[in-house]
């Protein structure tokens, strides 16, 4: 199967530079024979300058930063997602894996593609018990399904702009939230990938308590950490050496 692995980034701090560099190294480690692409939103720290060329990652730069919905901007993350999916269609890939650059993932991508292919799943993402929506920062798309459903056109990343309104009930503005919109478009075709992990809001999981937080086995994925030692501990517990 011909698979594209891709992510998007906006790098404006030294910590984000370290995180995106780690993503690049981990993506190449977990997908050694796959095409990898990074879509940059005109970052102050240019990935072309700090991503090692030896990793063979294609880097594409948008002319401007679209912003972030929660900060009153546009759907910059959605633009990067759609750009990667369009790239997969244009270059006739079989699968596209959207892998957010602030998420670490331990399984080989070959294994993931093998599972969805065997089950004939056409779109899948991660489950999340913390919220009433799913984690699209790691998601698999069958490219024929993208074309057949007009998924990119239906998502239409330009159609929503922040900030989120202050309604008395969050459910009133859920149609602005990218995760909800993606879930609605995917509909009954959507399946959950069987990998447990944690969205690390507030750094509740740290390098010091990770084993206690996950007593049975290490998390397969971890989304967001403000301490690089947490990411490094995640890799260590999963036996991933970069």
MOKAPE-V740790 format. One record per pair of residues at least 12 apart in sequence whose ideal C-beta (glycine too) atoms are under 6 Angstrom apart, sorted by sequence separation. I is the first residue (numbers start at 1). J is the second residue. If there is no record, write none. Layout:
i=I j=J
i=I j=J
This chain:
i=47 j=59
i=126 j=138
i=164 j=176
i=222 j=234
i=66 j=79
i=125 j=139
i=124 j=140
i=160 j=176
i=81 j=98
i=95 j=113
i=123 j=141
i=38 j=57
i=218 j=237
i=42 j=62
i=122 j=142
i=218 j=238
i=36 j=57
i=37 j=58
i=38 j=59
i=39 j=60
i=40 j=61
i=41 j=62
i=198 j=219
i=5 j=27
i=42 j=64
i=197 j=219
i=200 j=222
i=207 j=229
i=42 j=65
i=122 j=145
i=197 j=220
i=203 j=226
i=207 j=230
i=210 j=233
i=41 j=65
i=116 j=140
i=196 j=220
i=197 j=221
i=198 j=222
i=199 j=223
i=200 j=224
i=206 j=230
i=195 j=220
i=197 j=222
i=200 j=225
i=5 j=31
i=207 j=233
i=24 j=51
i=28 j=55
i=17 j=45
i=5 j=34
i=155 j=185
i=3 j=34
i=4 j=35
i=5 j=36
i=6 j=37
i=7 j=38
i=8 j=39
i=9 j=40
i=10 j=41
i=24 j=55
i=154 j=185
i=11 j=43
i=12 j=44
i=10 j=43
i=17 j=50
i=24 j=57
i=105 j=138
i=11 j=45
i=103 j=137
i=41 j=76
i=103 j=138
i=100 j=137
i=99 j=138
i=39 j=80
i=98 j=139
i=97 j=140
i=136 j=179
i=39 j=83
i=96 j=141
i=133 j=179
i=136 j=182
i=95 j=142
i=133 j=180
i=94 j=143
i=93 j=143
i=89 j=143
i=10 j=65
i=88 j=143
i=85 j=146
i=123 j=186
i=127 j=192
i=123 j=189
i=85 j=152
i=122 j=189
i=123 j=190
i=124 j=191
i=126 j=193
i=124 j=193
i=130 j=199
i=82 j=152
i=121 j=191
i=128 j=199
i=8 j=80
i=82 j=157
i=6 j=84
i=23 j=101
i=30 j=108
i=31 j=109
i=79 j=157
i=30 j=109
i=78 j=157
i=20 j=101
i=75 j=157
i=19 j=102
i=4 j=88
i=75 j=160
i=137 j=223
i=74 j=161
i=4 j=93
i=73 j=162
i=72 j=162
i=2 j=93
i=72 j=163
i=2 j=94
i=3 j=95
i=4 j=96
i=5 j=97
i=7 j=99
i=9 j=101
i=1 j=94
i=7 j=100
i=69 j=162
i=1 j=95
i=5 j=99
i=7 j=101
i=78 j=178
i=3 j=113
i=1 j=113
i=107 j=220
i=106 j=220
i=105 j=221
i=104 j=222
i=103 j=223
i=102 j=224
i=104 j=231
i=104 j=234
i=106 j=238
i=106 j=240
i=22 j=231
i=18 j=228
i=29 j=242
i=25 j=242
